[in-house]
Amino acid sequence: MDSLTQIALGSAVAVAAMGRRTAVWKAALWGGVAGTLPDLDAFIDHGDAVLNMVLHRAESHALFFLTLAAPLLAWVVSRIHGEAAVFRRWWLALWLALITHPLLDAMTVYGTQLLRPFTDEAYGVGSVFIIDPAYTLPLLIGVLIALRASPAAGLRANAIGLALSSAYLVWSVVAQQQVTQVARASLQQQGVEVQHLLVTPAPFNTVLWRLVAITPTHYLEGHRSLLDRGDGIEWRAYDRGADLFERHQDDAAHLRRIARFTDGFFSVHERGDRLLVTDLRMGQEPSYIFRFDLGSASERANGAHTATRVGERPAVASAFNWLWRRTLGEPLTPPGVAAR
């Protein structure tokens, strides 16, 4: 999730855990710090764009390492404020602020390596977008009230904010499952057998959902709003470059990395003599955030090229106009995609 959301979550969790054992501002401050610490790995350069992607949300988001870090951070904080008597409570509060960060990240589609060093498997439920005001605002409002109101009223407001945001996550999973059932039924009705199906929300909401179905040779994209009439879904098919993957997976290690990290939701194509791979989970046709140039065959053979990101975002005005209208159930073709 975005940094503001993680700060708000860390603050809210720490305020709830500390209660009246310390000043609310102290709990909010250090909870916010702990809530954003795991994302400092974004400043680490691993050598190229693909490695930076697949190694983000790795060790710094591992529950094991964060659990080890919690008592050290709690010791520092309790000494700074002269509150050694409540060290164990600081430990609990900051541990919760630390581990809720990757647990929330795992609700997005990116992939969070929660169980390192035991496995580098990336987990992603994909039921919330990385920025969602409906999740963040209750947390922010609860913390702000806690900072300004009386202790009893403030802690109550903070607890309500946490409850509402948690309920929203539950709702997102329920909505995701409902749309998944509709998508599977649509594909079955059209006689399409898929290997993988991705159902993930469009930006900033859990009403409009983006669907990606993977077949051996193609990927199909569609959208489904909870406000759509009927059960029909318009699917658009695109070549996923399966032959290119088979041809180059041995001479382009990054292809294998992306294939594993995305759980198969990727495409490969050539632009001139250059090989490009795209993460199909984030973005939509024809604009994807994580598209990488892996270089030409000769560059890959002699190691003269490091992967570079060449992803692009859609024009903001047209994208927001389409998002709003499509969310309300209007059957619109996505911006940049030719109408059929």
C-alpha positions as CSV (number, residue, x, y, z in Angstrom):
1,M,0.0,0.0,0.0
2,D,1.0,3.6,-0.3
3,S,3.1,5.3,2.4
4,L,0.4,7.4,3.9
5,T,-1.8,4.4,4.4
6,Q,1.0,2.4,6.1
7,I,1.8,5.4,8.4
8,A,-1.9,5.7,9.3
9,L,-2.2,1.9,10.0
10,G,1.0,1.8,12.1
11,S,-0.2,4.8,14.1
12,A,-3.6,3.4,14.7
13,V,-2.4,0.0,15.7
14,A,0.2,1.4,18.1
15,V,-2.3,3.8,19.7
16,A,-4.8,0.9,20.2
17,A,-2.1,-1.3,21.7
18,M,-0.6,1.4,24.0
19,G,-3.9,2.7,25.2
20,R,-3.4,5.0,28.2
21,R,0.0,3.7,29.1
22,T,1.7,6.6,27.2
23,A,0.7,9.8,25.5
24,V,-1.3,9.3,22.3
25,W,1.1,11.4,20.3
26,K,4.1,9.1,21.3
27,A,2.2,6.0,20.2
28,A,1.0,7.6,17.0
29,L,4.5,8.9,16.2
30,W,6.4,5.7,16.7
31,G,3.7,3.5,15.3
32,G,3.8,5.6,12.1
33,V,7.6,5.2,12.0
34,A,7.4,1.5,12.4
35,G,4.6,1.3,9.9
36,T,6.8,2.9,7.2
37,L,10.2,1.3,8.0
38,P,9.7,-1.8,5.8
39,D,9.4,0.3,2.7
40,L,12.8,1.8,3.1
41,D,14.0,-1.2,0.9
42,A,12.7,0.8,-2.0
43,F,15.8,2.9,-1.8
44,I,18.1,-0.2,-2.4
45,D,19.4,-0.5,-5.9
46,H,19.9,-4.2,-6.8
47,G,21.5,-3.5,-10.1
48,D,18.7,-3.4,-12.6
49,A,15.0,-2.7,-12.9
50,V,13.8,-6.4,-12.8
51,L,15.8,-7.2,-9.7
52,N,14.6,-4.0,-8.0
53,M,11.0,-5.2,-8.6
54,V,11.3,-8.9,-7.5
55,L,13.5,-8.0,-4.5
56,H,11.2,-5.3,-3.2
57,R,9.0,-6.5,-0.3
58,A,11.5,-9.2,0.5
59,E,13.6,-9.3,3.7
60,S,12.2,-6.0,5.0
61,H,8.7,-7.4,4.7
62,A,9.4,-10.8,6.2
63,L,7.5,-11.5,9.4
64,F,10.5,-13.3,10.9
65,F,12.9,-10.4,10.5
66,L,10.4,-7.9,11.6
67,T,9.7,-9.9,14.7
68,L,13.4,-9.9,15.5
69,A,13.6,-6.1,15.0
70,A,10.6,-5.3,17.2
71,P,12.2,-5.6,20.7
72,L,15.2,-3.6,19.6
73,L,13.0,-0.7,18.4
74,A,10.9,-1.0,21.5
75,W,14.0,-0.8,23.7
76,V,15.1,2.4,21.9
77,V,11.7,4.1,22.1
78,S,11.1,3.2,25.8
79,R,14.5,4.6,26.7
80,I,14.0,7.8,24.7
81,H,10.8,8.5,26.6
82,G,11.9,7.1,30.0
83,E,9.2,4.5,29.9
84,A,11.2,1.3,30.6
85,A,8.4,0.1,32.9
86,V,6.2,-0.4,29.9
87,F,8.8,-1.8,27.6
88,R,6.8,-5.0,27.0
89,R,3.8,-3.0,25.9
90,W,6.0,-0.9,23.5
91,W,7.3,-4.2,22.2
92,L,3.8,-5.4,21.5
93,A,2.7,-2.1,19.9
94,L,5.7,-1.8,17.6
95,W,5.7,-5.4,16.7
96,L,2.0,-5.1,15.6
97,A,2.8,-1.8,13.7
98,L,5.7,-3.6,11.9
99,I,4.0,-6.8,10.9
100,T,0.7,-5.2,9.9
101,H,2.6,-3.4,7.1
102,P,3.5,-6.6,5.1
103,L,0.2,-8.2,6.0
104,L,-1.6,-5.3,4.4
105,D,0.7,-5.3,1.5
106,A,-0.2,-8.9,0.9
107,M,-3.8,-7.8,0.3
108,T,-2.5,-6.1,-2.9
109,V,-1.5,-7.9,-6.1
110,Y,2.2,-7.0,-6.2
111,G,3.5,-9.9,-4.1
112,T,5.0,-9.8,-0.6
113,Q,7.6,-12.3,0.6
114,L,6.2,-12.8,4.0
115,L,8.0,-16.0,4.9
116,R,11.6,-15.2,4.1
117,P,14.2,-16.6,4.9
118,F,12.3,-19.9,4.7
119,T,10.9,-19.3,1.2
120,D,10.9,-16.5,-1.3
121,E,7.4,-17.2,-2.4
122,A,5.5,-13.9,-3.0
123,Y,2.0,-13.7,-1.6
124,G,-0.7,-11.4,-2.9
125,V,-4.5,-11.7,-2.4
126,G,-5.1,-8.8,-4.8
127,S,-8.4,-7.7,-3.3
128,V,-7.4,-4.0,-2.8
129,F,-5.6,-1.5,-4.9
130,I,-2.4,0.0,-3.6
131,I,-4.2,3.3,-3.0
132,D,-7.8,3.1,-1.7
133,P,-9.3,6.1,0.2
134,A,-12.1,3.9,1.6
135,Y,-9.5,1.9,3.5
136,T,-7.2,4.8,4.5
137,L,-9.7,7.5,5.6
138,P,-11.2,5.7,8.6
139,L,-7.6,5.1,9.9
140,L,-6.6,8.7,9.4
141,I,-9.7,10.1,11.0
142,G,-9.5,7.8,13.9
143,V,-5.9,8.7,14.7
144,L,-6.5,12.5,14.2
145,I,-9.5,12.3,16.7
146,A,-7.3,10.3,19.1
147,L,-4.7,13.1,19.0
148,R,-7.2,15.9,19.8
149,A,-10.0,14.4,21.8
150,S,-10.1,13.2,25.4
151,P,-8.4,9.8,26.0
152,A,-11.6,7.8,26.3
153,A,-13.2,9.4,23.2
154,G,-10.0,9.3,21.2
155,L,-9.2,5.7,21.9
156,R,-12.8,4.8,21.0
157,A,-12.6,6.7,17.7
158,N,-9.3,5.1,16.9
159,A,-10.8,1.6,17.5
160,I,-13.7,2.4,15.3
161,G,-11.4,3.5,12.5
162,L,-9.5,0.2,12.8
163,A,-12.7,-1.8,12.8
164,L,-14.0,0.0,9.7
165,S,-10.8,-0.4,7.8
166,S,-10.6,-4.1,8.7
167,A,-14.2,-4.6,7.7
168,Y,-13.4,-3.0,4.3
169,L,-10.7,-5.6,3.7
170,V,-13.2,-8.4,4.5
171,W,-15.6,-6.7,2.1
172,S,-12.9,-6.6,-0.6
173,V,-12.3,-10.3,-0.4
174,V,-16.1,-11.0,-0.6
175,A,-16.5,-8.8,-3.6
176,Q,-13.5,-10.4,-5.3
177,Q,-14.9,-13.8,-4.8
178,Q,-18.3,-12.7,-6.2
179,V,-16.7,-11.2,-9.4
180,T,-14.5,-14.3,-9.7
181,Q,-17.5,-16.5,-9.9
182,V,-19.1,-14.3,-12.6
183,A,-15.8,-14.3,-14.6
184,R,-15.4,-18.1,-14.4
185,A,-19.0,-18.6,-15.5
186,S,-18.5,-16.2,-18.4
187,L,-15.4,-17.9,-19.6
188,Q,-17.0,-21.3,-19.3
189,Q,-20.0,-20.1,-21.3
190,Q,-17.7,-18.9,-24.1
191,G,-15.8,-22.2,-24.1
192,V,-12.5,-20.7,-23.0
193,E,-10.3,-22.9,-20.9
194,V,-7.8,-20.9,-18.8
195,Q,-4.7,-21.8,-16.8
196,H,-4.9,-18.8,-14.5
197,L,-7.5,-16.1,-13.6
198,L,-6.7,-12.8,-12.0
199,V,-9.4,-10.7,-10.4
200,T,-8.1,-7.4,-9.0
201,P,-9.7,-4.0,-8.3
202,A,-9.4,-1.0,-10.6
203,P,-7.7,2.0,-9.0
204,F,-9.1,3.6,-5.8
205,N,-12.1,1.3,-5.3
206,T,-13.6,-2.2,-4.9
207,V,-16.6,-1.7,-7.2
208,L,-14.9,-2.0,-10.6
209,W,-12.6,-5.1,-11.1
210,R,-10.1,-5.9,-13.8
211,L,-10.0,-9.5,-15.0
212,V,-7.1,-11.3,-16.7
213,A,-7.4,-14.9,-17.9
214,I,-4.3,-16.8,-19.1
215,T,-4.5,-19.4,-21.8
216,P,-1.5,-21.3,-23.3
217,T,-1.1,-18.8,-26.1
218,H,-3.1,-15.7,-25.1
219,Y,-4.3,-13.6,-22.3
220,L,-7.8,-12.2,-22.1
221,E,-8.7,-8.9,-20.4
222,G,-12.1,-7.8,-19.2
223,H,-13.7,-5.6,-16.6
224,R,-16.6,-6.1,-14.3
225,S,-18.4,-3.5,-12.2
226,L,-20.6,-4.6,-9.3
227,L,-23.1,-2.1,-10.8
228,D,-23.1,-3.8,-14.3
229,R,-26.4,-5.1,-15.5
230,G,-26.5,-8.8,-16.4
231,D,-23.6,-11.3,-16.2
232,G,-22.0,-10.6,-19.5
233,I,-18.3,-9.7,-19.7
234,E,-16.5,-8.4,-22.8
235,W,-13.2,-10.2,-23.1
236,R,-10.4,-9.0,-25.4
237,A,-7.7,-11.5,-26.4
238,Y,-4.0,-10.6,-26.8
239,D,-1.0,-12.8,-27.8
240,R,1.1,-13.4,-24.7
241,G,4.3,-14.4,-26.6
242,A,4.4,-18.0,-25.3
243,D,6.7,-19.0,-28.2
244,L,9.1,-16.2,-27.4
245,F,9.2,-17.2,-23.8
246,E,10.1,-20.8,-24.8
247,R,12.7,-19.6,-27.2
248,H,14.5,-17.2,-24.8
249,Q,13.9,-18.4,-21.3
250,D,17.3,-20.1,-21.3
251,D,19.2,-17.0,-22.5
252,A,17.2,-14.4,-20.5
253,A,17.2,-15.2,-16.8
254,H,14.9,-12.3,-16.1
255,L,12.1,-13.9,-18.1
256,R,12.1,-16.8,-15.6
257,R,12.2,-14.4,-12.7
258,I,9.2,-12.4,-14.0
259,A,7.3,-15.6,-14.8
260,R,7.7,-16.9,-11.3
261,F,7.1,-13.6,-9.5
262,T,3.9,-12.9,-11.4
263,D,2.6,-16.4,-11.1
264,G,2.3,-16.6,-14.9
265,F,0.6,-13.3,-15.5
266,F,3.2,-11.9,-18.0
267,S,3.6,-11.4,-21.7
268,V,6.7,-11.3,-23.9
269,H,7.1,-9.5,-27.2
270,E,9.8,-8.1,-29.5
271,R,10.3,-4.5,-30.4
272,G,12.7,-4.5,-33.3
273,D,15.6,-6.7,-32.1
274,R,14.8,-6.0,-28.4
275,L,13.0,-8.4,-26.1
276,L,10.4,-6.9,-23.7
277,V,8.5,-8.6,-20.9
278,T,5.4,-7.2,-19.2
279,D,3.9,-7.8,-15.8
280,L,0.2,-8.1,-16.7
281,R,-1.1,-7.7,-13.1
282,M,-0.6,-3.9,-12.7
283,G,-2.0,-1.6,-15.4
284,Q,-4.3,-2.5,-18.2
285,E,-4.2,-2.6,-22.0
286,P,-2.3,-0.9,-23.5
287,S,-0.5,0.8,-20.6
288,Y,1.5,-1.2,-18.0
289,I,3.6,0.1,-15.2
290,F,6.1,-2.8,-15.1
291,R,7.3,-3.5,-18.7
292,F,11.0,-4.2,-19.0
293,D,13.5,-4.0,-21.9
294,L,15.8,-7.0,-21.6
295,G,18.0,-5.9,-24.5
296,S,18.9,-7.5,-27.8
297,A,20.2,-11.1,-28.2
298,S,23.8,-9.9,-28.5
299,E,23.5,-7.7,-25.5
300,R,22.1,-10.5,-23.4
301,A,24.7,-12.9,-24.6
302,N,27.7,-10.7,-23.6
303,G,26.0,-9.2,-20.5
304,A,26.2,-5.7,-22.0
305,H,22.7,-4.7,-21.0
306,T,20.9,-4.5,-17.7
307,A,17.1,-4.6,-17.7
308,T,15.4,-1.2,-17.8
309,R,11.8,-0.3,-17.1
310,V,9.9,1.1,-20.0
311,G,6.4,0.9,-18.6
312,E,4.0,3.7,-19.2
313,R,0.8,5.2,-17.6
314,P,-2.3,6.2,-19.4
315,A,-3.3,9.9,-19.9
316,V,-4.7,10.9,-16.5
317,A,-7.7,12.9,-17.7
318,S,-9.1,10.2,-20.0
319,A,-8.2,7.4,-17.5
320,F,-10.1,9.0,-14.7
321,N,-13.1,9.8,-16.9
322,W,-13.3,6.2,-18.0
323,L,-12.7,4.8,-14.5
324,W,-15.6,6.8,-13.0
325,R,-18.0,6.1,-15.8
326,R,-17.1,2.4,-16.0
327,T,-17.4,2.0,-12.2
328,L,-21.0,3.2,-12.5
329,G,-21.7,0.4,-14.9
330,E,-21.4,2.2,-18.2
331,P,-20.1,-0.3,-20.9
332,L,-17.1,1.7,-22.1
333,T,-14.0,0.5,-24.0
334,P,-10.8,1.3,-21.9
335,P,-8.8,4.3,-23.1
336,G,-6.2,3.4,-25.7
337,V,-8.0,0.2,-26.7
338,A,-9.7,0.0,-30.1
339,A,-13.4,-0.5,-29.9
340,R,-14.7,-3.7,-31.3
